[in-house]
Amino acid sequence: MSTPFVGMIAGMAPAFAGWFGGFGAFLLVAALGALGWAAGRWVEGGGSVRDVRNAFERNRR
C-alpha cells in the first residue's frame, strides 16, 4: 500500500467514528491512532519488545 492510501484510511477512521459514535468516539479513535503511530515509529527506529520488557523489569527491582 502506498503512504497516501494509508494516510487516507487513517484519516477516515476517526471521521467515521465521529459521524457514527459522536465526539467521544472520535477522540478515542484519534488517541489510539496516535498511540499506534508512535509505537510504529518507535519499532521502525530500532526499538524492540525486549526494550519494553527490560524497562518494566527495572521498575520492579
N, C-alpha and C positions, 0 to 999 in steps of 0.2 A: 504494500500500500504506500502511496505517496504521502509525504508530510502534509500537503494541503488537505488531502482527503481525511487524514486522521484528525487534523485541526477542525475540519468541518463537523465530523462526528462528535468530537469533544465539545464543540460549541452547541450542538443540537441537544445533547443530553440534558444540560441544565435548562435549556429552553423548554423542552417537553415537560420536565419536572415542574417548572414554574407554571406552565399552562394548565397541566392536569392536577398538580398537587398543591399549588399555591406557593407563596413566598418562602415558607419554611422548608418545603421540599427543594426549592431552588437553592437555598443556602446550604442545605445538607449535601446535595449533589455537587455544588461548587466546591465545598470544603473537602469532600472526599476526592474529587478530581484533582485538587491542588496537592493533597497528600500523596496521591498516586503519581502525580507528575514529579514531585520531589523525590519519592522513592526511586522512580525510574532514572532520574538524573544521577542520583547517588550510586546506583548499581552501574550505570553507564560509565561513571567516572572511576570505577575500580573498586567500589565498595562491595563487601560480601556479607552474607548472612552470618558468617563466623565473627565478623567485627561486632555485630549487634549482640550475639551471644556472649562474647567476651566482655562487652560493656555491662551487661546485666550481671555477669558473674563477679566483676569487680565491685559492683554496688552491694552485693550480698556479703562480702567479706568485711 
